[in-house]
Amino acid sequence: MDRSFAGILDECLDRVLLRGETVDACMADYPEHATELRQTLEASLTVHRAASFQPDQARKRASQIRFLEAVEQQSPQHWLRGWLSSRLIGTRSRVGHGHLGAVARARHGQHGHRGGRRAQYSR
């Protein structure tokens, strides 16, 4: 049997997380590692519980209803302003790149080049 701390920890993690044994039961079997085992196993249990959290469906639904009611109380103009702002900010961040940049430059009298002169093409 692997008597290193890593092997003992691995065994205790299996016992506590998979088989439902207590941290104290593992510590009793390995008193020489009790302090380290307690800290590590309790931290592992905390992470395991947080990762396996399932919200209560009734509370989740109640929260969704409260959100939708709050949305309904807002004026349409409020939502329209927010939507338009998000669209304009997104467009402004892309101006100068690709097609949107060409459109923006054309609207301001620039024709695909810097300095205000039209590009000269030879035939």
N, C-alpha and C positions, 0 to 999 in steps of 0.2 A: 504494500500500500504506500502511496506517495505521502510522506509525512511533511513535505514542505508547506509553508503557509499558503501558497497558491493552490496546492492540491486540497488542503483542508477547506479553504474558502470555496473552492469549486463544489466540493461535497456539501458544504453547509448551504450554499446557494440553491442547489438542487433540493435539499431537504426543506428549506424554508419556502422557497418560491413555488416549487412544483408539488411537493407533498404536504405542504401546510404545517410543518412542524414549527415550533417556536424558536426564536433566537436563543432563549435561555437553554433549550435542550442542546443546541450545538455548542454553546459556551461550556456547558457541563461536561461534554465529551472532550473538549480541548481547553482546559483551564489556562494553559500556558499562553494561549493566544486570545484570551477572553476579551481584553480591551479592544484590540484591533478587530476582532470578529464582530463585536457589538456595533462598533461604528460603521463598519463596512456593510454588514447585513441590514442594519436599520436604514442606512442611506439607500441600499438596493430596494428594500421594501417600499420606501417612499416613492422612488422613481417608478417602480412597478405599479403601485396604486395609481399614481398620476397618469401613467400611460394607458391604463386600462379603464379610465373614468368613462362612464356612460351617463350622459345627462338624463334626468327624469323626463320622459316624453311629455307628461302633462305640463311641467314647468317650461319645457322648450316651446310647446304650442302656445302657452299663455304669453310668453315673451314675444313670439312672432305676432300674436294678435295685438299686443300693446304697441309694437313697432308699426304695424299697418294702420292702427288708429291714429298714431302720431303723424304718419304720412298724410292721412286723409284730412287732418286738421290744418295742414299747411296750404297756403294759397297756391294756385297753379302758377302764378307769376314767380313765386319764390323758387319753385322747382325748375321752371323754364330758365330763369336767370342762372341757376346753378349748372344746368345742362349746357347752356350756351357758353358759359365761362369755361367749363371743362373742354368744350370743343375748340374754343379760341386758343386756350393755353396749349392744347395739343398741336394745333395748327402752327402757332407761332414757334413752337420748339422745332418744327420741321422746316420752317421757311429757310430758304437758302440751300436746300437739299432736293435734288431731283425735280420732279414735275411741279411741286408746290413752289419751289424756289423760282422756277421759270415763270409761273403765273404771277407771283408776287413782283418779280422784276418787270414783267410786261406791264403790269398795272401802274408801275411807277416810271414808265418811260425808258426803262433799260432793256436792251435787246440782246441778252445773252453774252454781254461783255461788260467790262468796267470802263468807266470814263465817259459814258454817254454817247459814244460813236457806234454806229452800226457796223457789224462785222462785214468785211469785204470778201466776197467769194469770187474767184476767177473761174471762167468757163473753159 
